[in-house]
């Protein structure tokens, strides 16, 4: 590829629609073009818009329409077409694309979210993310010691699906939370389980911030009865500390 004004080769890695080596050549070309009354050259068209694959061609046209409707920048539209080319170019027309393929195969500069949006509008997106995250949960928890794996798996599934007291969390949240729990595995050999770890955290908070059952219920999402029990235990411990300090004086 060369500059259309001076003929100098363009830098490696330049955009496919780049025509000039720098802004000076672009300005000079525009000046001489206007002076000669020559209309500006047509804008570069993405190859996906003229592809032999009808699925890719229609997806690229739909991405262009979505960009005009939703105010996407021209570069974002081109990047979305790059991602669509990657996942649709060698795929038979009508065959859906899995979400995991969108996340793992498209180039880093392309927006996986926009590519998935275009494919979903065309009914070409197969959302297998739920199966993938559940497989990840089963695989990771199978590596844990017996007596710990079932509790961690149930906890991760509650984070994933939510329950009556908690909303579903994102997949990233599961990865982060599990990464925080993994270093606690060595405690299992000492007979320490999740219930005891959680109980110690609640009791520590009650001793530090004050034996307030309302604070514990809101902070740890506990029932009023459970929060009151922890607050009573913490209050007894605080009273014992006060008595011991008074006797030592």
N, C-alpha and C positions, 0 to 999 in steps of 0.2 A: 504494500500500500504506500502511495506517495501523495504528497501535498498537491492538490489540483492547481495551485497557483505557481509555486516555485519548483515543484517536482522533487523536492527533497524527501527522502524516505521518512515515513512517520515512525515515531518511537514504538518499540515492541510493547505489546499489551494494550495498545490504544483501542478505544471503542470502535465497534464495526461501522458506526456512522460518522467517524471522524474524517474530515476532508482536508483540514489545514494543519500545518505543523505548529502554528502559534497564532495568537490574536492579530499580529501584524499582517500576516498573509490573509487572514480572514477579512480584515478591514480593507486591505488593498483590493482584494478580489471583489468585494462588495462595491467599492468606489468605481472601479473600472467597469463593472457590470452595469451599474446604474448610468454611468456616463455613456455607455454604448447602447443603452436601452434594451439590454438583454434581461429577460425574466430570471428570477432566482431558480436554481436547480431544485428538482423535487426532493423532498425529504427522503432519507434512507428508510426503506421498508424492511421490516423483520422477515427473514426467510420463512418463518412459521406461517405467515399470512398467505404464502403461495406454495405451501408444502403439498406433496402428493398424497399425504395421509389426510383423509377428510376429517378425522377426529382432531388432529393437531390443528388443522386449518380453521375449523369451527371454534376450537378452544381459544386460539390466538385472536380471532375476530371478537369473541365474547370478552376476552380480557381487555381489548381495545375499547369496547362499549362500556364495560364496567369502569375503566379508567376515566372516560369522558363523563360518565354519570356521577361518579364519586369523587372526582377531582384528583385522581392520581397524577403524579408527575410523569412526564414522558419517560424518564429513566426507570421509574418503578414499573411502568407498563412493559418496557423492554426487558427488564429483569424477570417479570412474571412470565413473559413469553419464553425466555431462556429456560426457566424451570419447567414450563409445559413441554418444551421440546425435549428435555431430558427424560421425562416420564412417559411421553406419548409417542415419540418418534418411531420406536421399534415395537410398539404395542398394537395388536390388531384393533381395528375400529370397533367401538362399543365395549371393549373390555375395561372394567373399572380399575382404578388405581388405588392401592392401599395407602392409608395415611402413613404407615411406617415407611413406605417407599418415598413418599413426599418429603418426609423428615430426614431421610438418610441419603437419598440419591441426588437431589437437586444441588446445584452449586451454592457456595456460601453466600455469594452476592445476591442470589435470588431470594425472594420472600416466600417462604413455605406457606405462610398464612394466606397470601394473595393467590398462590397457586391452588391451594386447597379450596379457597372461596370460588374460584372459577370452575374447578372440577365439580364441586358440590352443586353449583347452579345447573350444570349440564348432566347431573345424575351419573357422574363418572368417578365418584369418590366412595371407596369402601372403608368405612371407619372401623379399623381393627385395633384401635388403640386400647380399648377396654380389655380385649383378650391379651394384648401384649403386656399391659401393666399387671394383669392378674398372673400371667406366666412368670413375670419378674418377681412378684411377691412369693409365689410358690417356690421358685428356684432359690431365692435368697433365704427364705425361712427354712428350707430343707437343709441348709448348711449349719443351722444352729443346733445346739445340744437339745436332747430330749427334755421335755418339761418346760422349755423356754420357747420352742418353735411355735407351738399352738397359740400361746398367748400373744406373741409378736405378730403372727399371721392374722389373728382376730383383730388386733389393734390396727394393723395396716389396712385391713378391709373396712373397718369402721371409718378410718380417715378417707378411704377411697369412695365409699358409698354413702357415708353419713348415717345418722340415726335420728331418733326423735329429739336429741339434745345437741346435735352438732351437724353442721352443713358439710357436704362433700368437699374435700380438698383437692388441689391440683396434683398431677403426677410429680411435679418438681418438689412439692411439699413432702410427698412420701419418700423420695430419694434423700432429702435433707434430714428428715426425722429418723429414718432408718440408719443413716450415717452417724447420727448422734447416739443411737442405742447400741450399735455394734461394740464399742469399747467396753460395755458393761458385762460382756459375756463371761469374763473371768470371775465375776461375783457369783455365778451359778455354782461353782465348785464349793463355795462356802454356804450354800443353802439359801441364798438371797434371791428372791423372785420379784417380778414387777410390782406385785401388790405391796411388798415391803419397801421397795425403792420409792414408790409413789407415796406411801404412808410417811416415810422419813422426810420427803420433800414438803408434804403438807404440815407436818409437825414443826419442821425447821422454820417454815414461813410463819406459823402461829407464834413461835417463840421470838422471832425476829421483829415482826410487824405488830404483834399484839394479838391476844386471844379473842379476836373478833370473828364470830361465826359468819356474819354477812360478808366480810372481806374474803374469807376462805371459800365460801360458796361461789362468789363471783370469780375469784382468781383461778380456782381449780374446777369450776363447773360441778360442784358437789351439791347433793341434796341438803336441805336444812338440817335434817337429823344427823347426817354424817359430819357436816361442818360443826355442829354444836358439840358432837363427841370429841372431835379433835381440839376444839377450843377449850373444853373442860379439862382434857388431859394437859394441854399447854398451861392452863391457869394453875393446875395443881403443881406442876413442875416449877412455875415461877414463884408460887407461894412457898414451896420448899426452899428455893434459893434464898428468898428473903428471910426465912426463919433461920437458916444456917448462917447467913451473914450477921443476923442480930445476935445469935448465940456466940459467934466468934469474937464479937466486940465486947 
